[in-house]
């Protein structure tokens, strides 16, 4: 996903145009004042209360925008943290995966030549130093899959056409469950004799039992495949294994039916006790020894697969958090600029207050009070907008409420902290005003 991101010249030009237009518009706004207003603005003395209210409103709107971006960024960050903490149901460390596709017509599904190729491959890779176990399947774990099949439960009422139950289906080698680390819950796993005899049987996962076999003994249940044919095939269930999130960590474990065998396409999983990347050359040599013309592809560790499955959420969270921090910084700079200008305009007023007995603390509270209304307005208005937008984009969140308390607290704390930081220098400057110099200047 990351590799597909490129610099887009049209987007860059649009961004440049919008920024230039905004700079021009907001640069011309002060010049567009009526002549009387311009004269008032240039006249020495204190700023009018109307001008202060306008600037306070502007600060409030700026804070509101920052609240929206900061809250959404916090939500997506929390969502990504929870997604990254999900247990996929098996260990992804020290596991290598690669794919093999045997050419037709030399190889066909479930033929002696195909079976012999994979049996030799698994045996040779299993003897590579540092390899603990090796197995094959038809789908890379954790990736989206369309390998699904409709079925019926023998002895159960036949549902209407279009309402048949369905589940993920995988063709695996006998050591698949050992390599993945899936525990046996009931019955037995596949054995080598099942491959040799071509036994038609299934091992299902616990999610399959929970969804479709409630109240039944799974190992005494027979499934029917080819449900639209006059004579459906019968597959007894021989075992039940623990769940793995076969189609990604963002989805609950799907019902899966496992059957023994090999096809022309296979995903080979190699569990190692050393760095999985270090056995790649030995794996290629093993394949070349069996068939010098047969390549392998999509060589990657399972940690890399897991990272790829959450790449979209990770990139979205990082980008929005960067934008949120930039918005917060711009808001702080804007508040600092407005407060500094306002303090400069109210120098005589502050000098008079100090002259008649106001303390430094009183002056600091005056400055902070000027900031209080915009901050409260921005938090309230921005909070309402942020909650509304969060409800719209809640489909992007994983395990996180659109009213997440921690995200709310982080947003409020961030805005208050940046506001206090922006007010420090103007407040100190206001508190250090010399009343004599201020009144003489006027």
N, C-alpha and C positions, 0 to 999 in steps of 0.2 A: 504493500500500500504506500509506504513512504517513498519508494523508488518511483512511483507514478506521479508524484507531485513535481510540477515544473513551473518555472516562471512564465506567467501569461502576460504578454505585451498588452493586449486589450485591457485586461484588468488593471495593469500598471498605469496605462494612460487615463482610464476612467478615474482611478484614485488620484492621480496628479491633477486632473481637471476639477474634481470635486474639492480638493484641498485649496486649489488656487481660487475657485469661485467663493468658497467660504471666507478665505482671507480677504478677498476684495470686498465682499458684502459687509463683513463686520468691521473692516477698516473704513468704509465709507459711512457707516451709520452715524458716528459722531458728527461728521461734516454736514449731514443732512438735517441737523437741528434747525429750528426756526431761528432767525437772526436774534430775536429777543432772548431765547434760551441760550444762544451762544454767548451773548453779552453777559448774561448772568453767570455763565460758567467761567468766564474770564475775569470777572470781578473778584478782587481779593476779599477774603473773608471766609466764613464757614460755609460748608456745603448745606444745601437745603435738605429738609427731611424727606422731600419727595425724591431727590436724587439718591439718598441713602436707601429708601425703600426699594427703588428700582434695582440698585446693586445687590441688595439682600435677596430680592427675588431671583436675580440672575445666578447668585451663588447657590440658592436653594435648588434651582433647576439643574445646575451642574452637579450638585451632590446627588440628586435623584438619579441622574443617568449613571453616575459612578456606583450607586447602590445596586441598580439593576445588573450591571455587568459583574460586579463583585459577587453578588449573591448567586448568579448563575454559574460563575466560575467555581465558587465554593461547592455548589451542588454537584457539578460534574466531577470535581476532584474527589469528593466523598464517594460518588458513584464508582469512579475508577478504582479507588482504594478497596472498596468492598468487592468489586469484580476480580481484582488481582488476588484477593484473599480467599477466593472460592476454591474448595478442594475438588479437583477434577475427578477424584475417585481412584486415581492411580499415580504412581511416582513418575514425574516427567524428567527427573534428573538421570544422567547416565543412560540415556536411551537415544539411539540413532534410528532414523527411518530413511528408507529409500524405496523407489518404485521400479518395478520391472514390468515391461509389456512384451510378451512373446509374440513373434510374428506369425500370422496365419498365411497359408494353410498348414504350415509345418506343425504348428501347435494348435490344439483345440481345448476348450474347457473340459475338465474332468477326463482327459485321455491319459493312457499310460506314459506317453512321451512328456506331457506337461507335468504329471505327478513326479516322474523320475527327475526332471530338471529341478523342481523345487525341493524335492527330498535331498538331492545332492547339494543344492545350494545351502539349505539350512544346516546340513551336516558339516560342510566345509567351513561356513561362517562360525558355527558353534565351536569349532576347534581352534579358532583364531585366539591367540593369547590375549587375555583381558576380557573376553566375552563370557558372560554368565549364562545367557540363554538367547535364543533367536526364534522368531515365529513369523507367520505371514497372515495377512488379512486382506480384505478388499477395499478398505477405506482408511485413510489417515485419521487416527483419533483426533478429536477436538475440532475437526473441520466439518462444514456443512455437507450434508449428504442427501442424495435423492435415491439411495439404495433402500427402497421400501417395498413391502409386499403385503397384499391383502391375504387374509386367512380366515378360517372358521375353526371353531372348537367342536370337536366330535361330540355328539350327543347334546349340544346346546341348540336352542331354537335358531333357525336360520333367519338372519335379519333381511330387511328389504334391500333390493339392489341399490347400490350407492351408499349404503350404510354399513358396509363390511368393516370390521376392525382391521387396522393395519399397524405395522411395526417396522423398525429398521431391521435389515437382514444383512448378515456378514458371513462370508465363507472364510474359515480360519483353520490354521494348523493346530495340532493337539497341544503344543506348548504356548499357545497364545495367552491363555489365562495366567500361566506362570510368569511369562514375560511381562505382561501388563500388571501383574500383582492383584488380580481379581480373586477374591476368596470364594470358596465353594460353600453355598448355603444349604443345599439339599441335593441328594442324588449323587451322580458322578460326572466327571469331565470326559472329554474325548480321549480315545486311546488310538494307538497306531493301527490296531486291528479294524477300527471303524473306517479308516482310510482304505486299507487293503481290501476290505469286503464291500466297500461302497455303501455302508449302512446309512439308511435314511433316518436321521434323528436330529433333535434340536437340544441345545442348552439355551435357556433364556435367562435374562437378568431379573433382578428383584422388581424393577419398575414394571416389567411385563406382568409378573405375578400380581402385583398390587392393582394394576389397572384392569386386567382381563380375567384373572383366575381367582378372584376373591371367593373364599368358601370352597375351593377345590384343592385337591392334592395335585401339585404340578407334575410330579413324576408318574402320575397315573392318568395324565391327560395326553390326548393325541390332537395334533393340529392338522388341518387340511389346507393345502395350497393348491393353486389352480382352481379357485372356487367357481369360476364361470364355466369350467369344462364339465362334461358329463361324469367323468371319473376323477375327482380331485385326488392328489397324492397325499398319503398319510405319513406324518412325521411325529413319532412319539417324543415327548419331552423326557430327557434322561437326567437333567440336572438344572440347578438354579445357582447363579453366581451374583456377586455384589455388583452394584451399579458403577458405571463409568460414564462421564459426560461425553458421550461419543460425538455429539454434534456441536460442542463448544461449551465454555464455562458460563456463558450468559443464559443458557437454557437449562431447565431441569433435566435430569437423566431421562432419556426416551426409552420406551420399551424396545428391546433388541432381541432378535432370534439369531443364534449362532449355529452354523452347520459346518461339519468337517469337509475339507476338500481344498482343491487348488483350481484357479482359473488362469486364463492367459495373462490377465493383469493382476498384480499383487503388490501390496505394500509390505515390505519386510521390516520388522522391528527387531533391533539388536540391543539387548540389555548388557551393559558393560560394568566393570569395576574400575575402569580407568576412564580418562576423558574420551567420550564417544568419537570425537573428531579424529583421534589417533588411530582408529581401526578402519578408516575409510579406504586407505590404499590396499589393505589386506582384503577388504570386502570386494573391491574392484578386481583384485587378482583372482579371488575365488570364482567370481562370475566368468571372468575371461578363461579360466581353466576349464570350465564346463562348456562354454560356448564363446569362442573368441569374438564373434560378431555381435554379441548381445550387450547393449549398453544398460547402465542404470542412470536414473535421473531423480530430480527432486531430493537430493541428499541433504538432510538437515537433522538437527537434534530436536528432540521433542520439546525442549525448553524454547527453541526458536519457533516451533509451531505454536506453542502456547502464547508466546509473545506476539506472534502475528495475529492470533485470534482476537486480541484485545488492542490491536494497533489503532483502530479507528477511534475507540473510546479514549485511548491514551493521548493521541494527537489532538483530539477535540478538547480534552480537558486542559492540556498544556497551552494550546493557543488561546483559549478563552481566559485562562488564568493570567497569561502574559498581558492580554488586552485589559483585564481587570486591574492589574498592577499599574499599567500605563494610565488608565483612566483615573485611578486613585492619585497617582503622582500629579497628573494634570489638574485634578481638582484641588490638590494641596497648593500647587503653584498659583492657581487662580484665586483661591481664598487668600493666600499671602499677598498677592498683588492688590486685590480689592481692599483688604484691611490696611495695607501700607498707605495706599492712596487716601483712604478715608481718614486715617490718623493724621496725615499731612494736612488735610482739609479742615480738621477739627483741632488744630494746634492751639488756636486762641481760646476755644472753649475749654480744652484740657488745662491750659494755663490758668484760666479764671477759676476752675474748680480747685486746682492745687493752691491757688492764692487764698481762697476762702476756707481752706482747711481740709481738702480731700487728701487722703493718704495714697501711697503707692498702690496699696491693695485695692482701694476704691477705683483707681484708674484702670488697674488690670481687670477688675470685674466689669468695668464699663466696656472695655474692648471685647472681653469674652461674651458679655451680654449681647453685643452687636452681632456676634457669630452664632449665638444660641438659636435664634429664630430660623436662619437658613438651614442649620444642621437638622433641627426638628422637622422642618418642612420637607427637606430632602429625604430624611429617613422615612417619614410617613408616606409621601408621594411615591418615592422610589420603591418602598416596601410593597405598596399596593400593586404597582406595575410589575415588580419582580415576581410576586406570588401568582399574578395572572399569567405571566409568560411561562413560569415554571410549570403551571398546570397544562399548558399547551404542549410543552416539550418533555413532559414526564415520560414519554416513550423512550427517550434517550437515557433515562436514569435506570440504574440497576440497584435494587435493594435499598433505595433512598427515597424518602418521602419528599414531596415538593415543598413541605413545610419543615424541613430538617432543622431541629433546634440548634445544632452545632454550626450549621451554615449561617443561620440567622445571627447567632452570637458573634461569629467571626466577622460578618458584614458590619454589624453595629460597632464592634470594637475597632475595626479597621477605619471606618469613617470618623469615629470620635478621635482616634489617635492621630490621624492625618490632620484633622481640624485643629486639635490642640498644638500639634507641631507647627502648623502654618501660623498660629496666633502668637507663638512665643516671641519672635523678634519684634513684631509690631507692638505687642503688649509691653515689652521691656523698653522700647523706644518711647512709648506714650508715658510710661511711669517715670521716665528720666527727663521729661520736659521741664525746662527752667521757666517758671511763670514770668519772671522779669524779661527774659529774652523774647518769650512768646508775645507778650503785650507790647514790647518795644517794636517788634517786627510789624505789628499791625498798625 
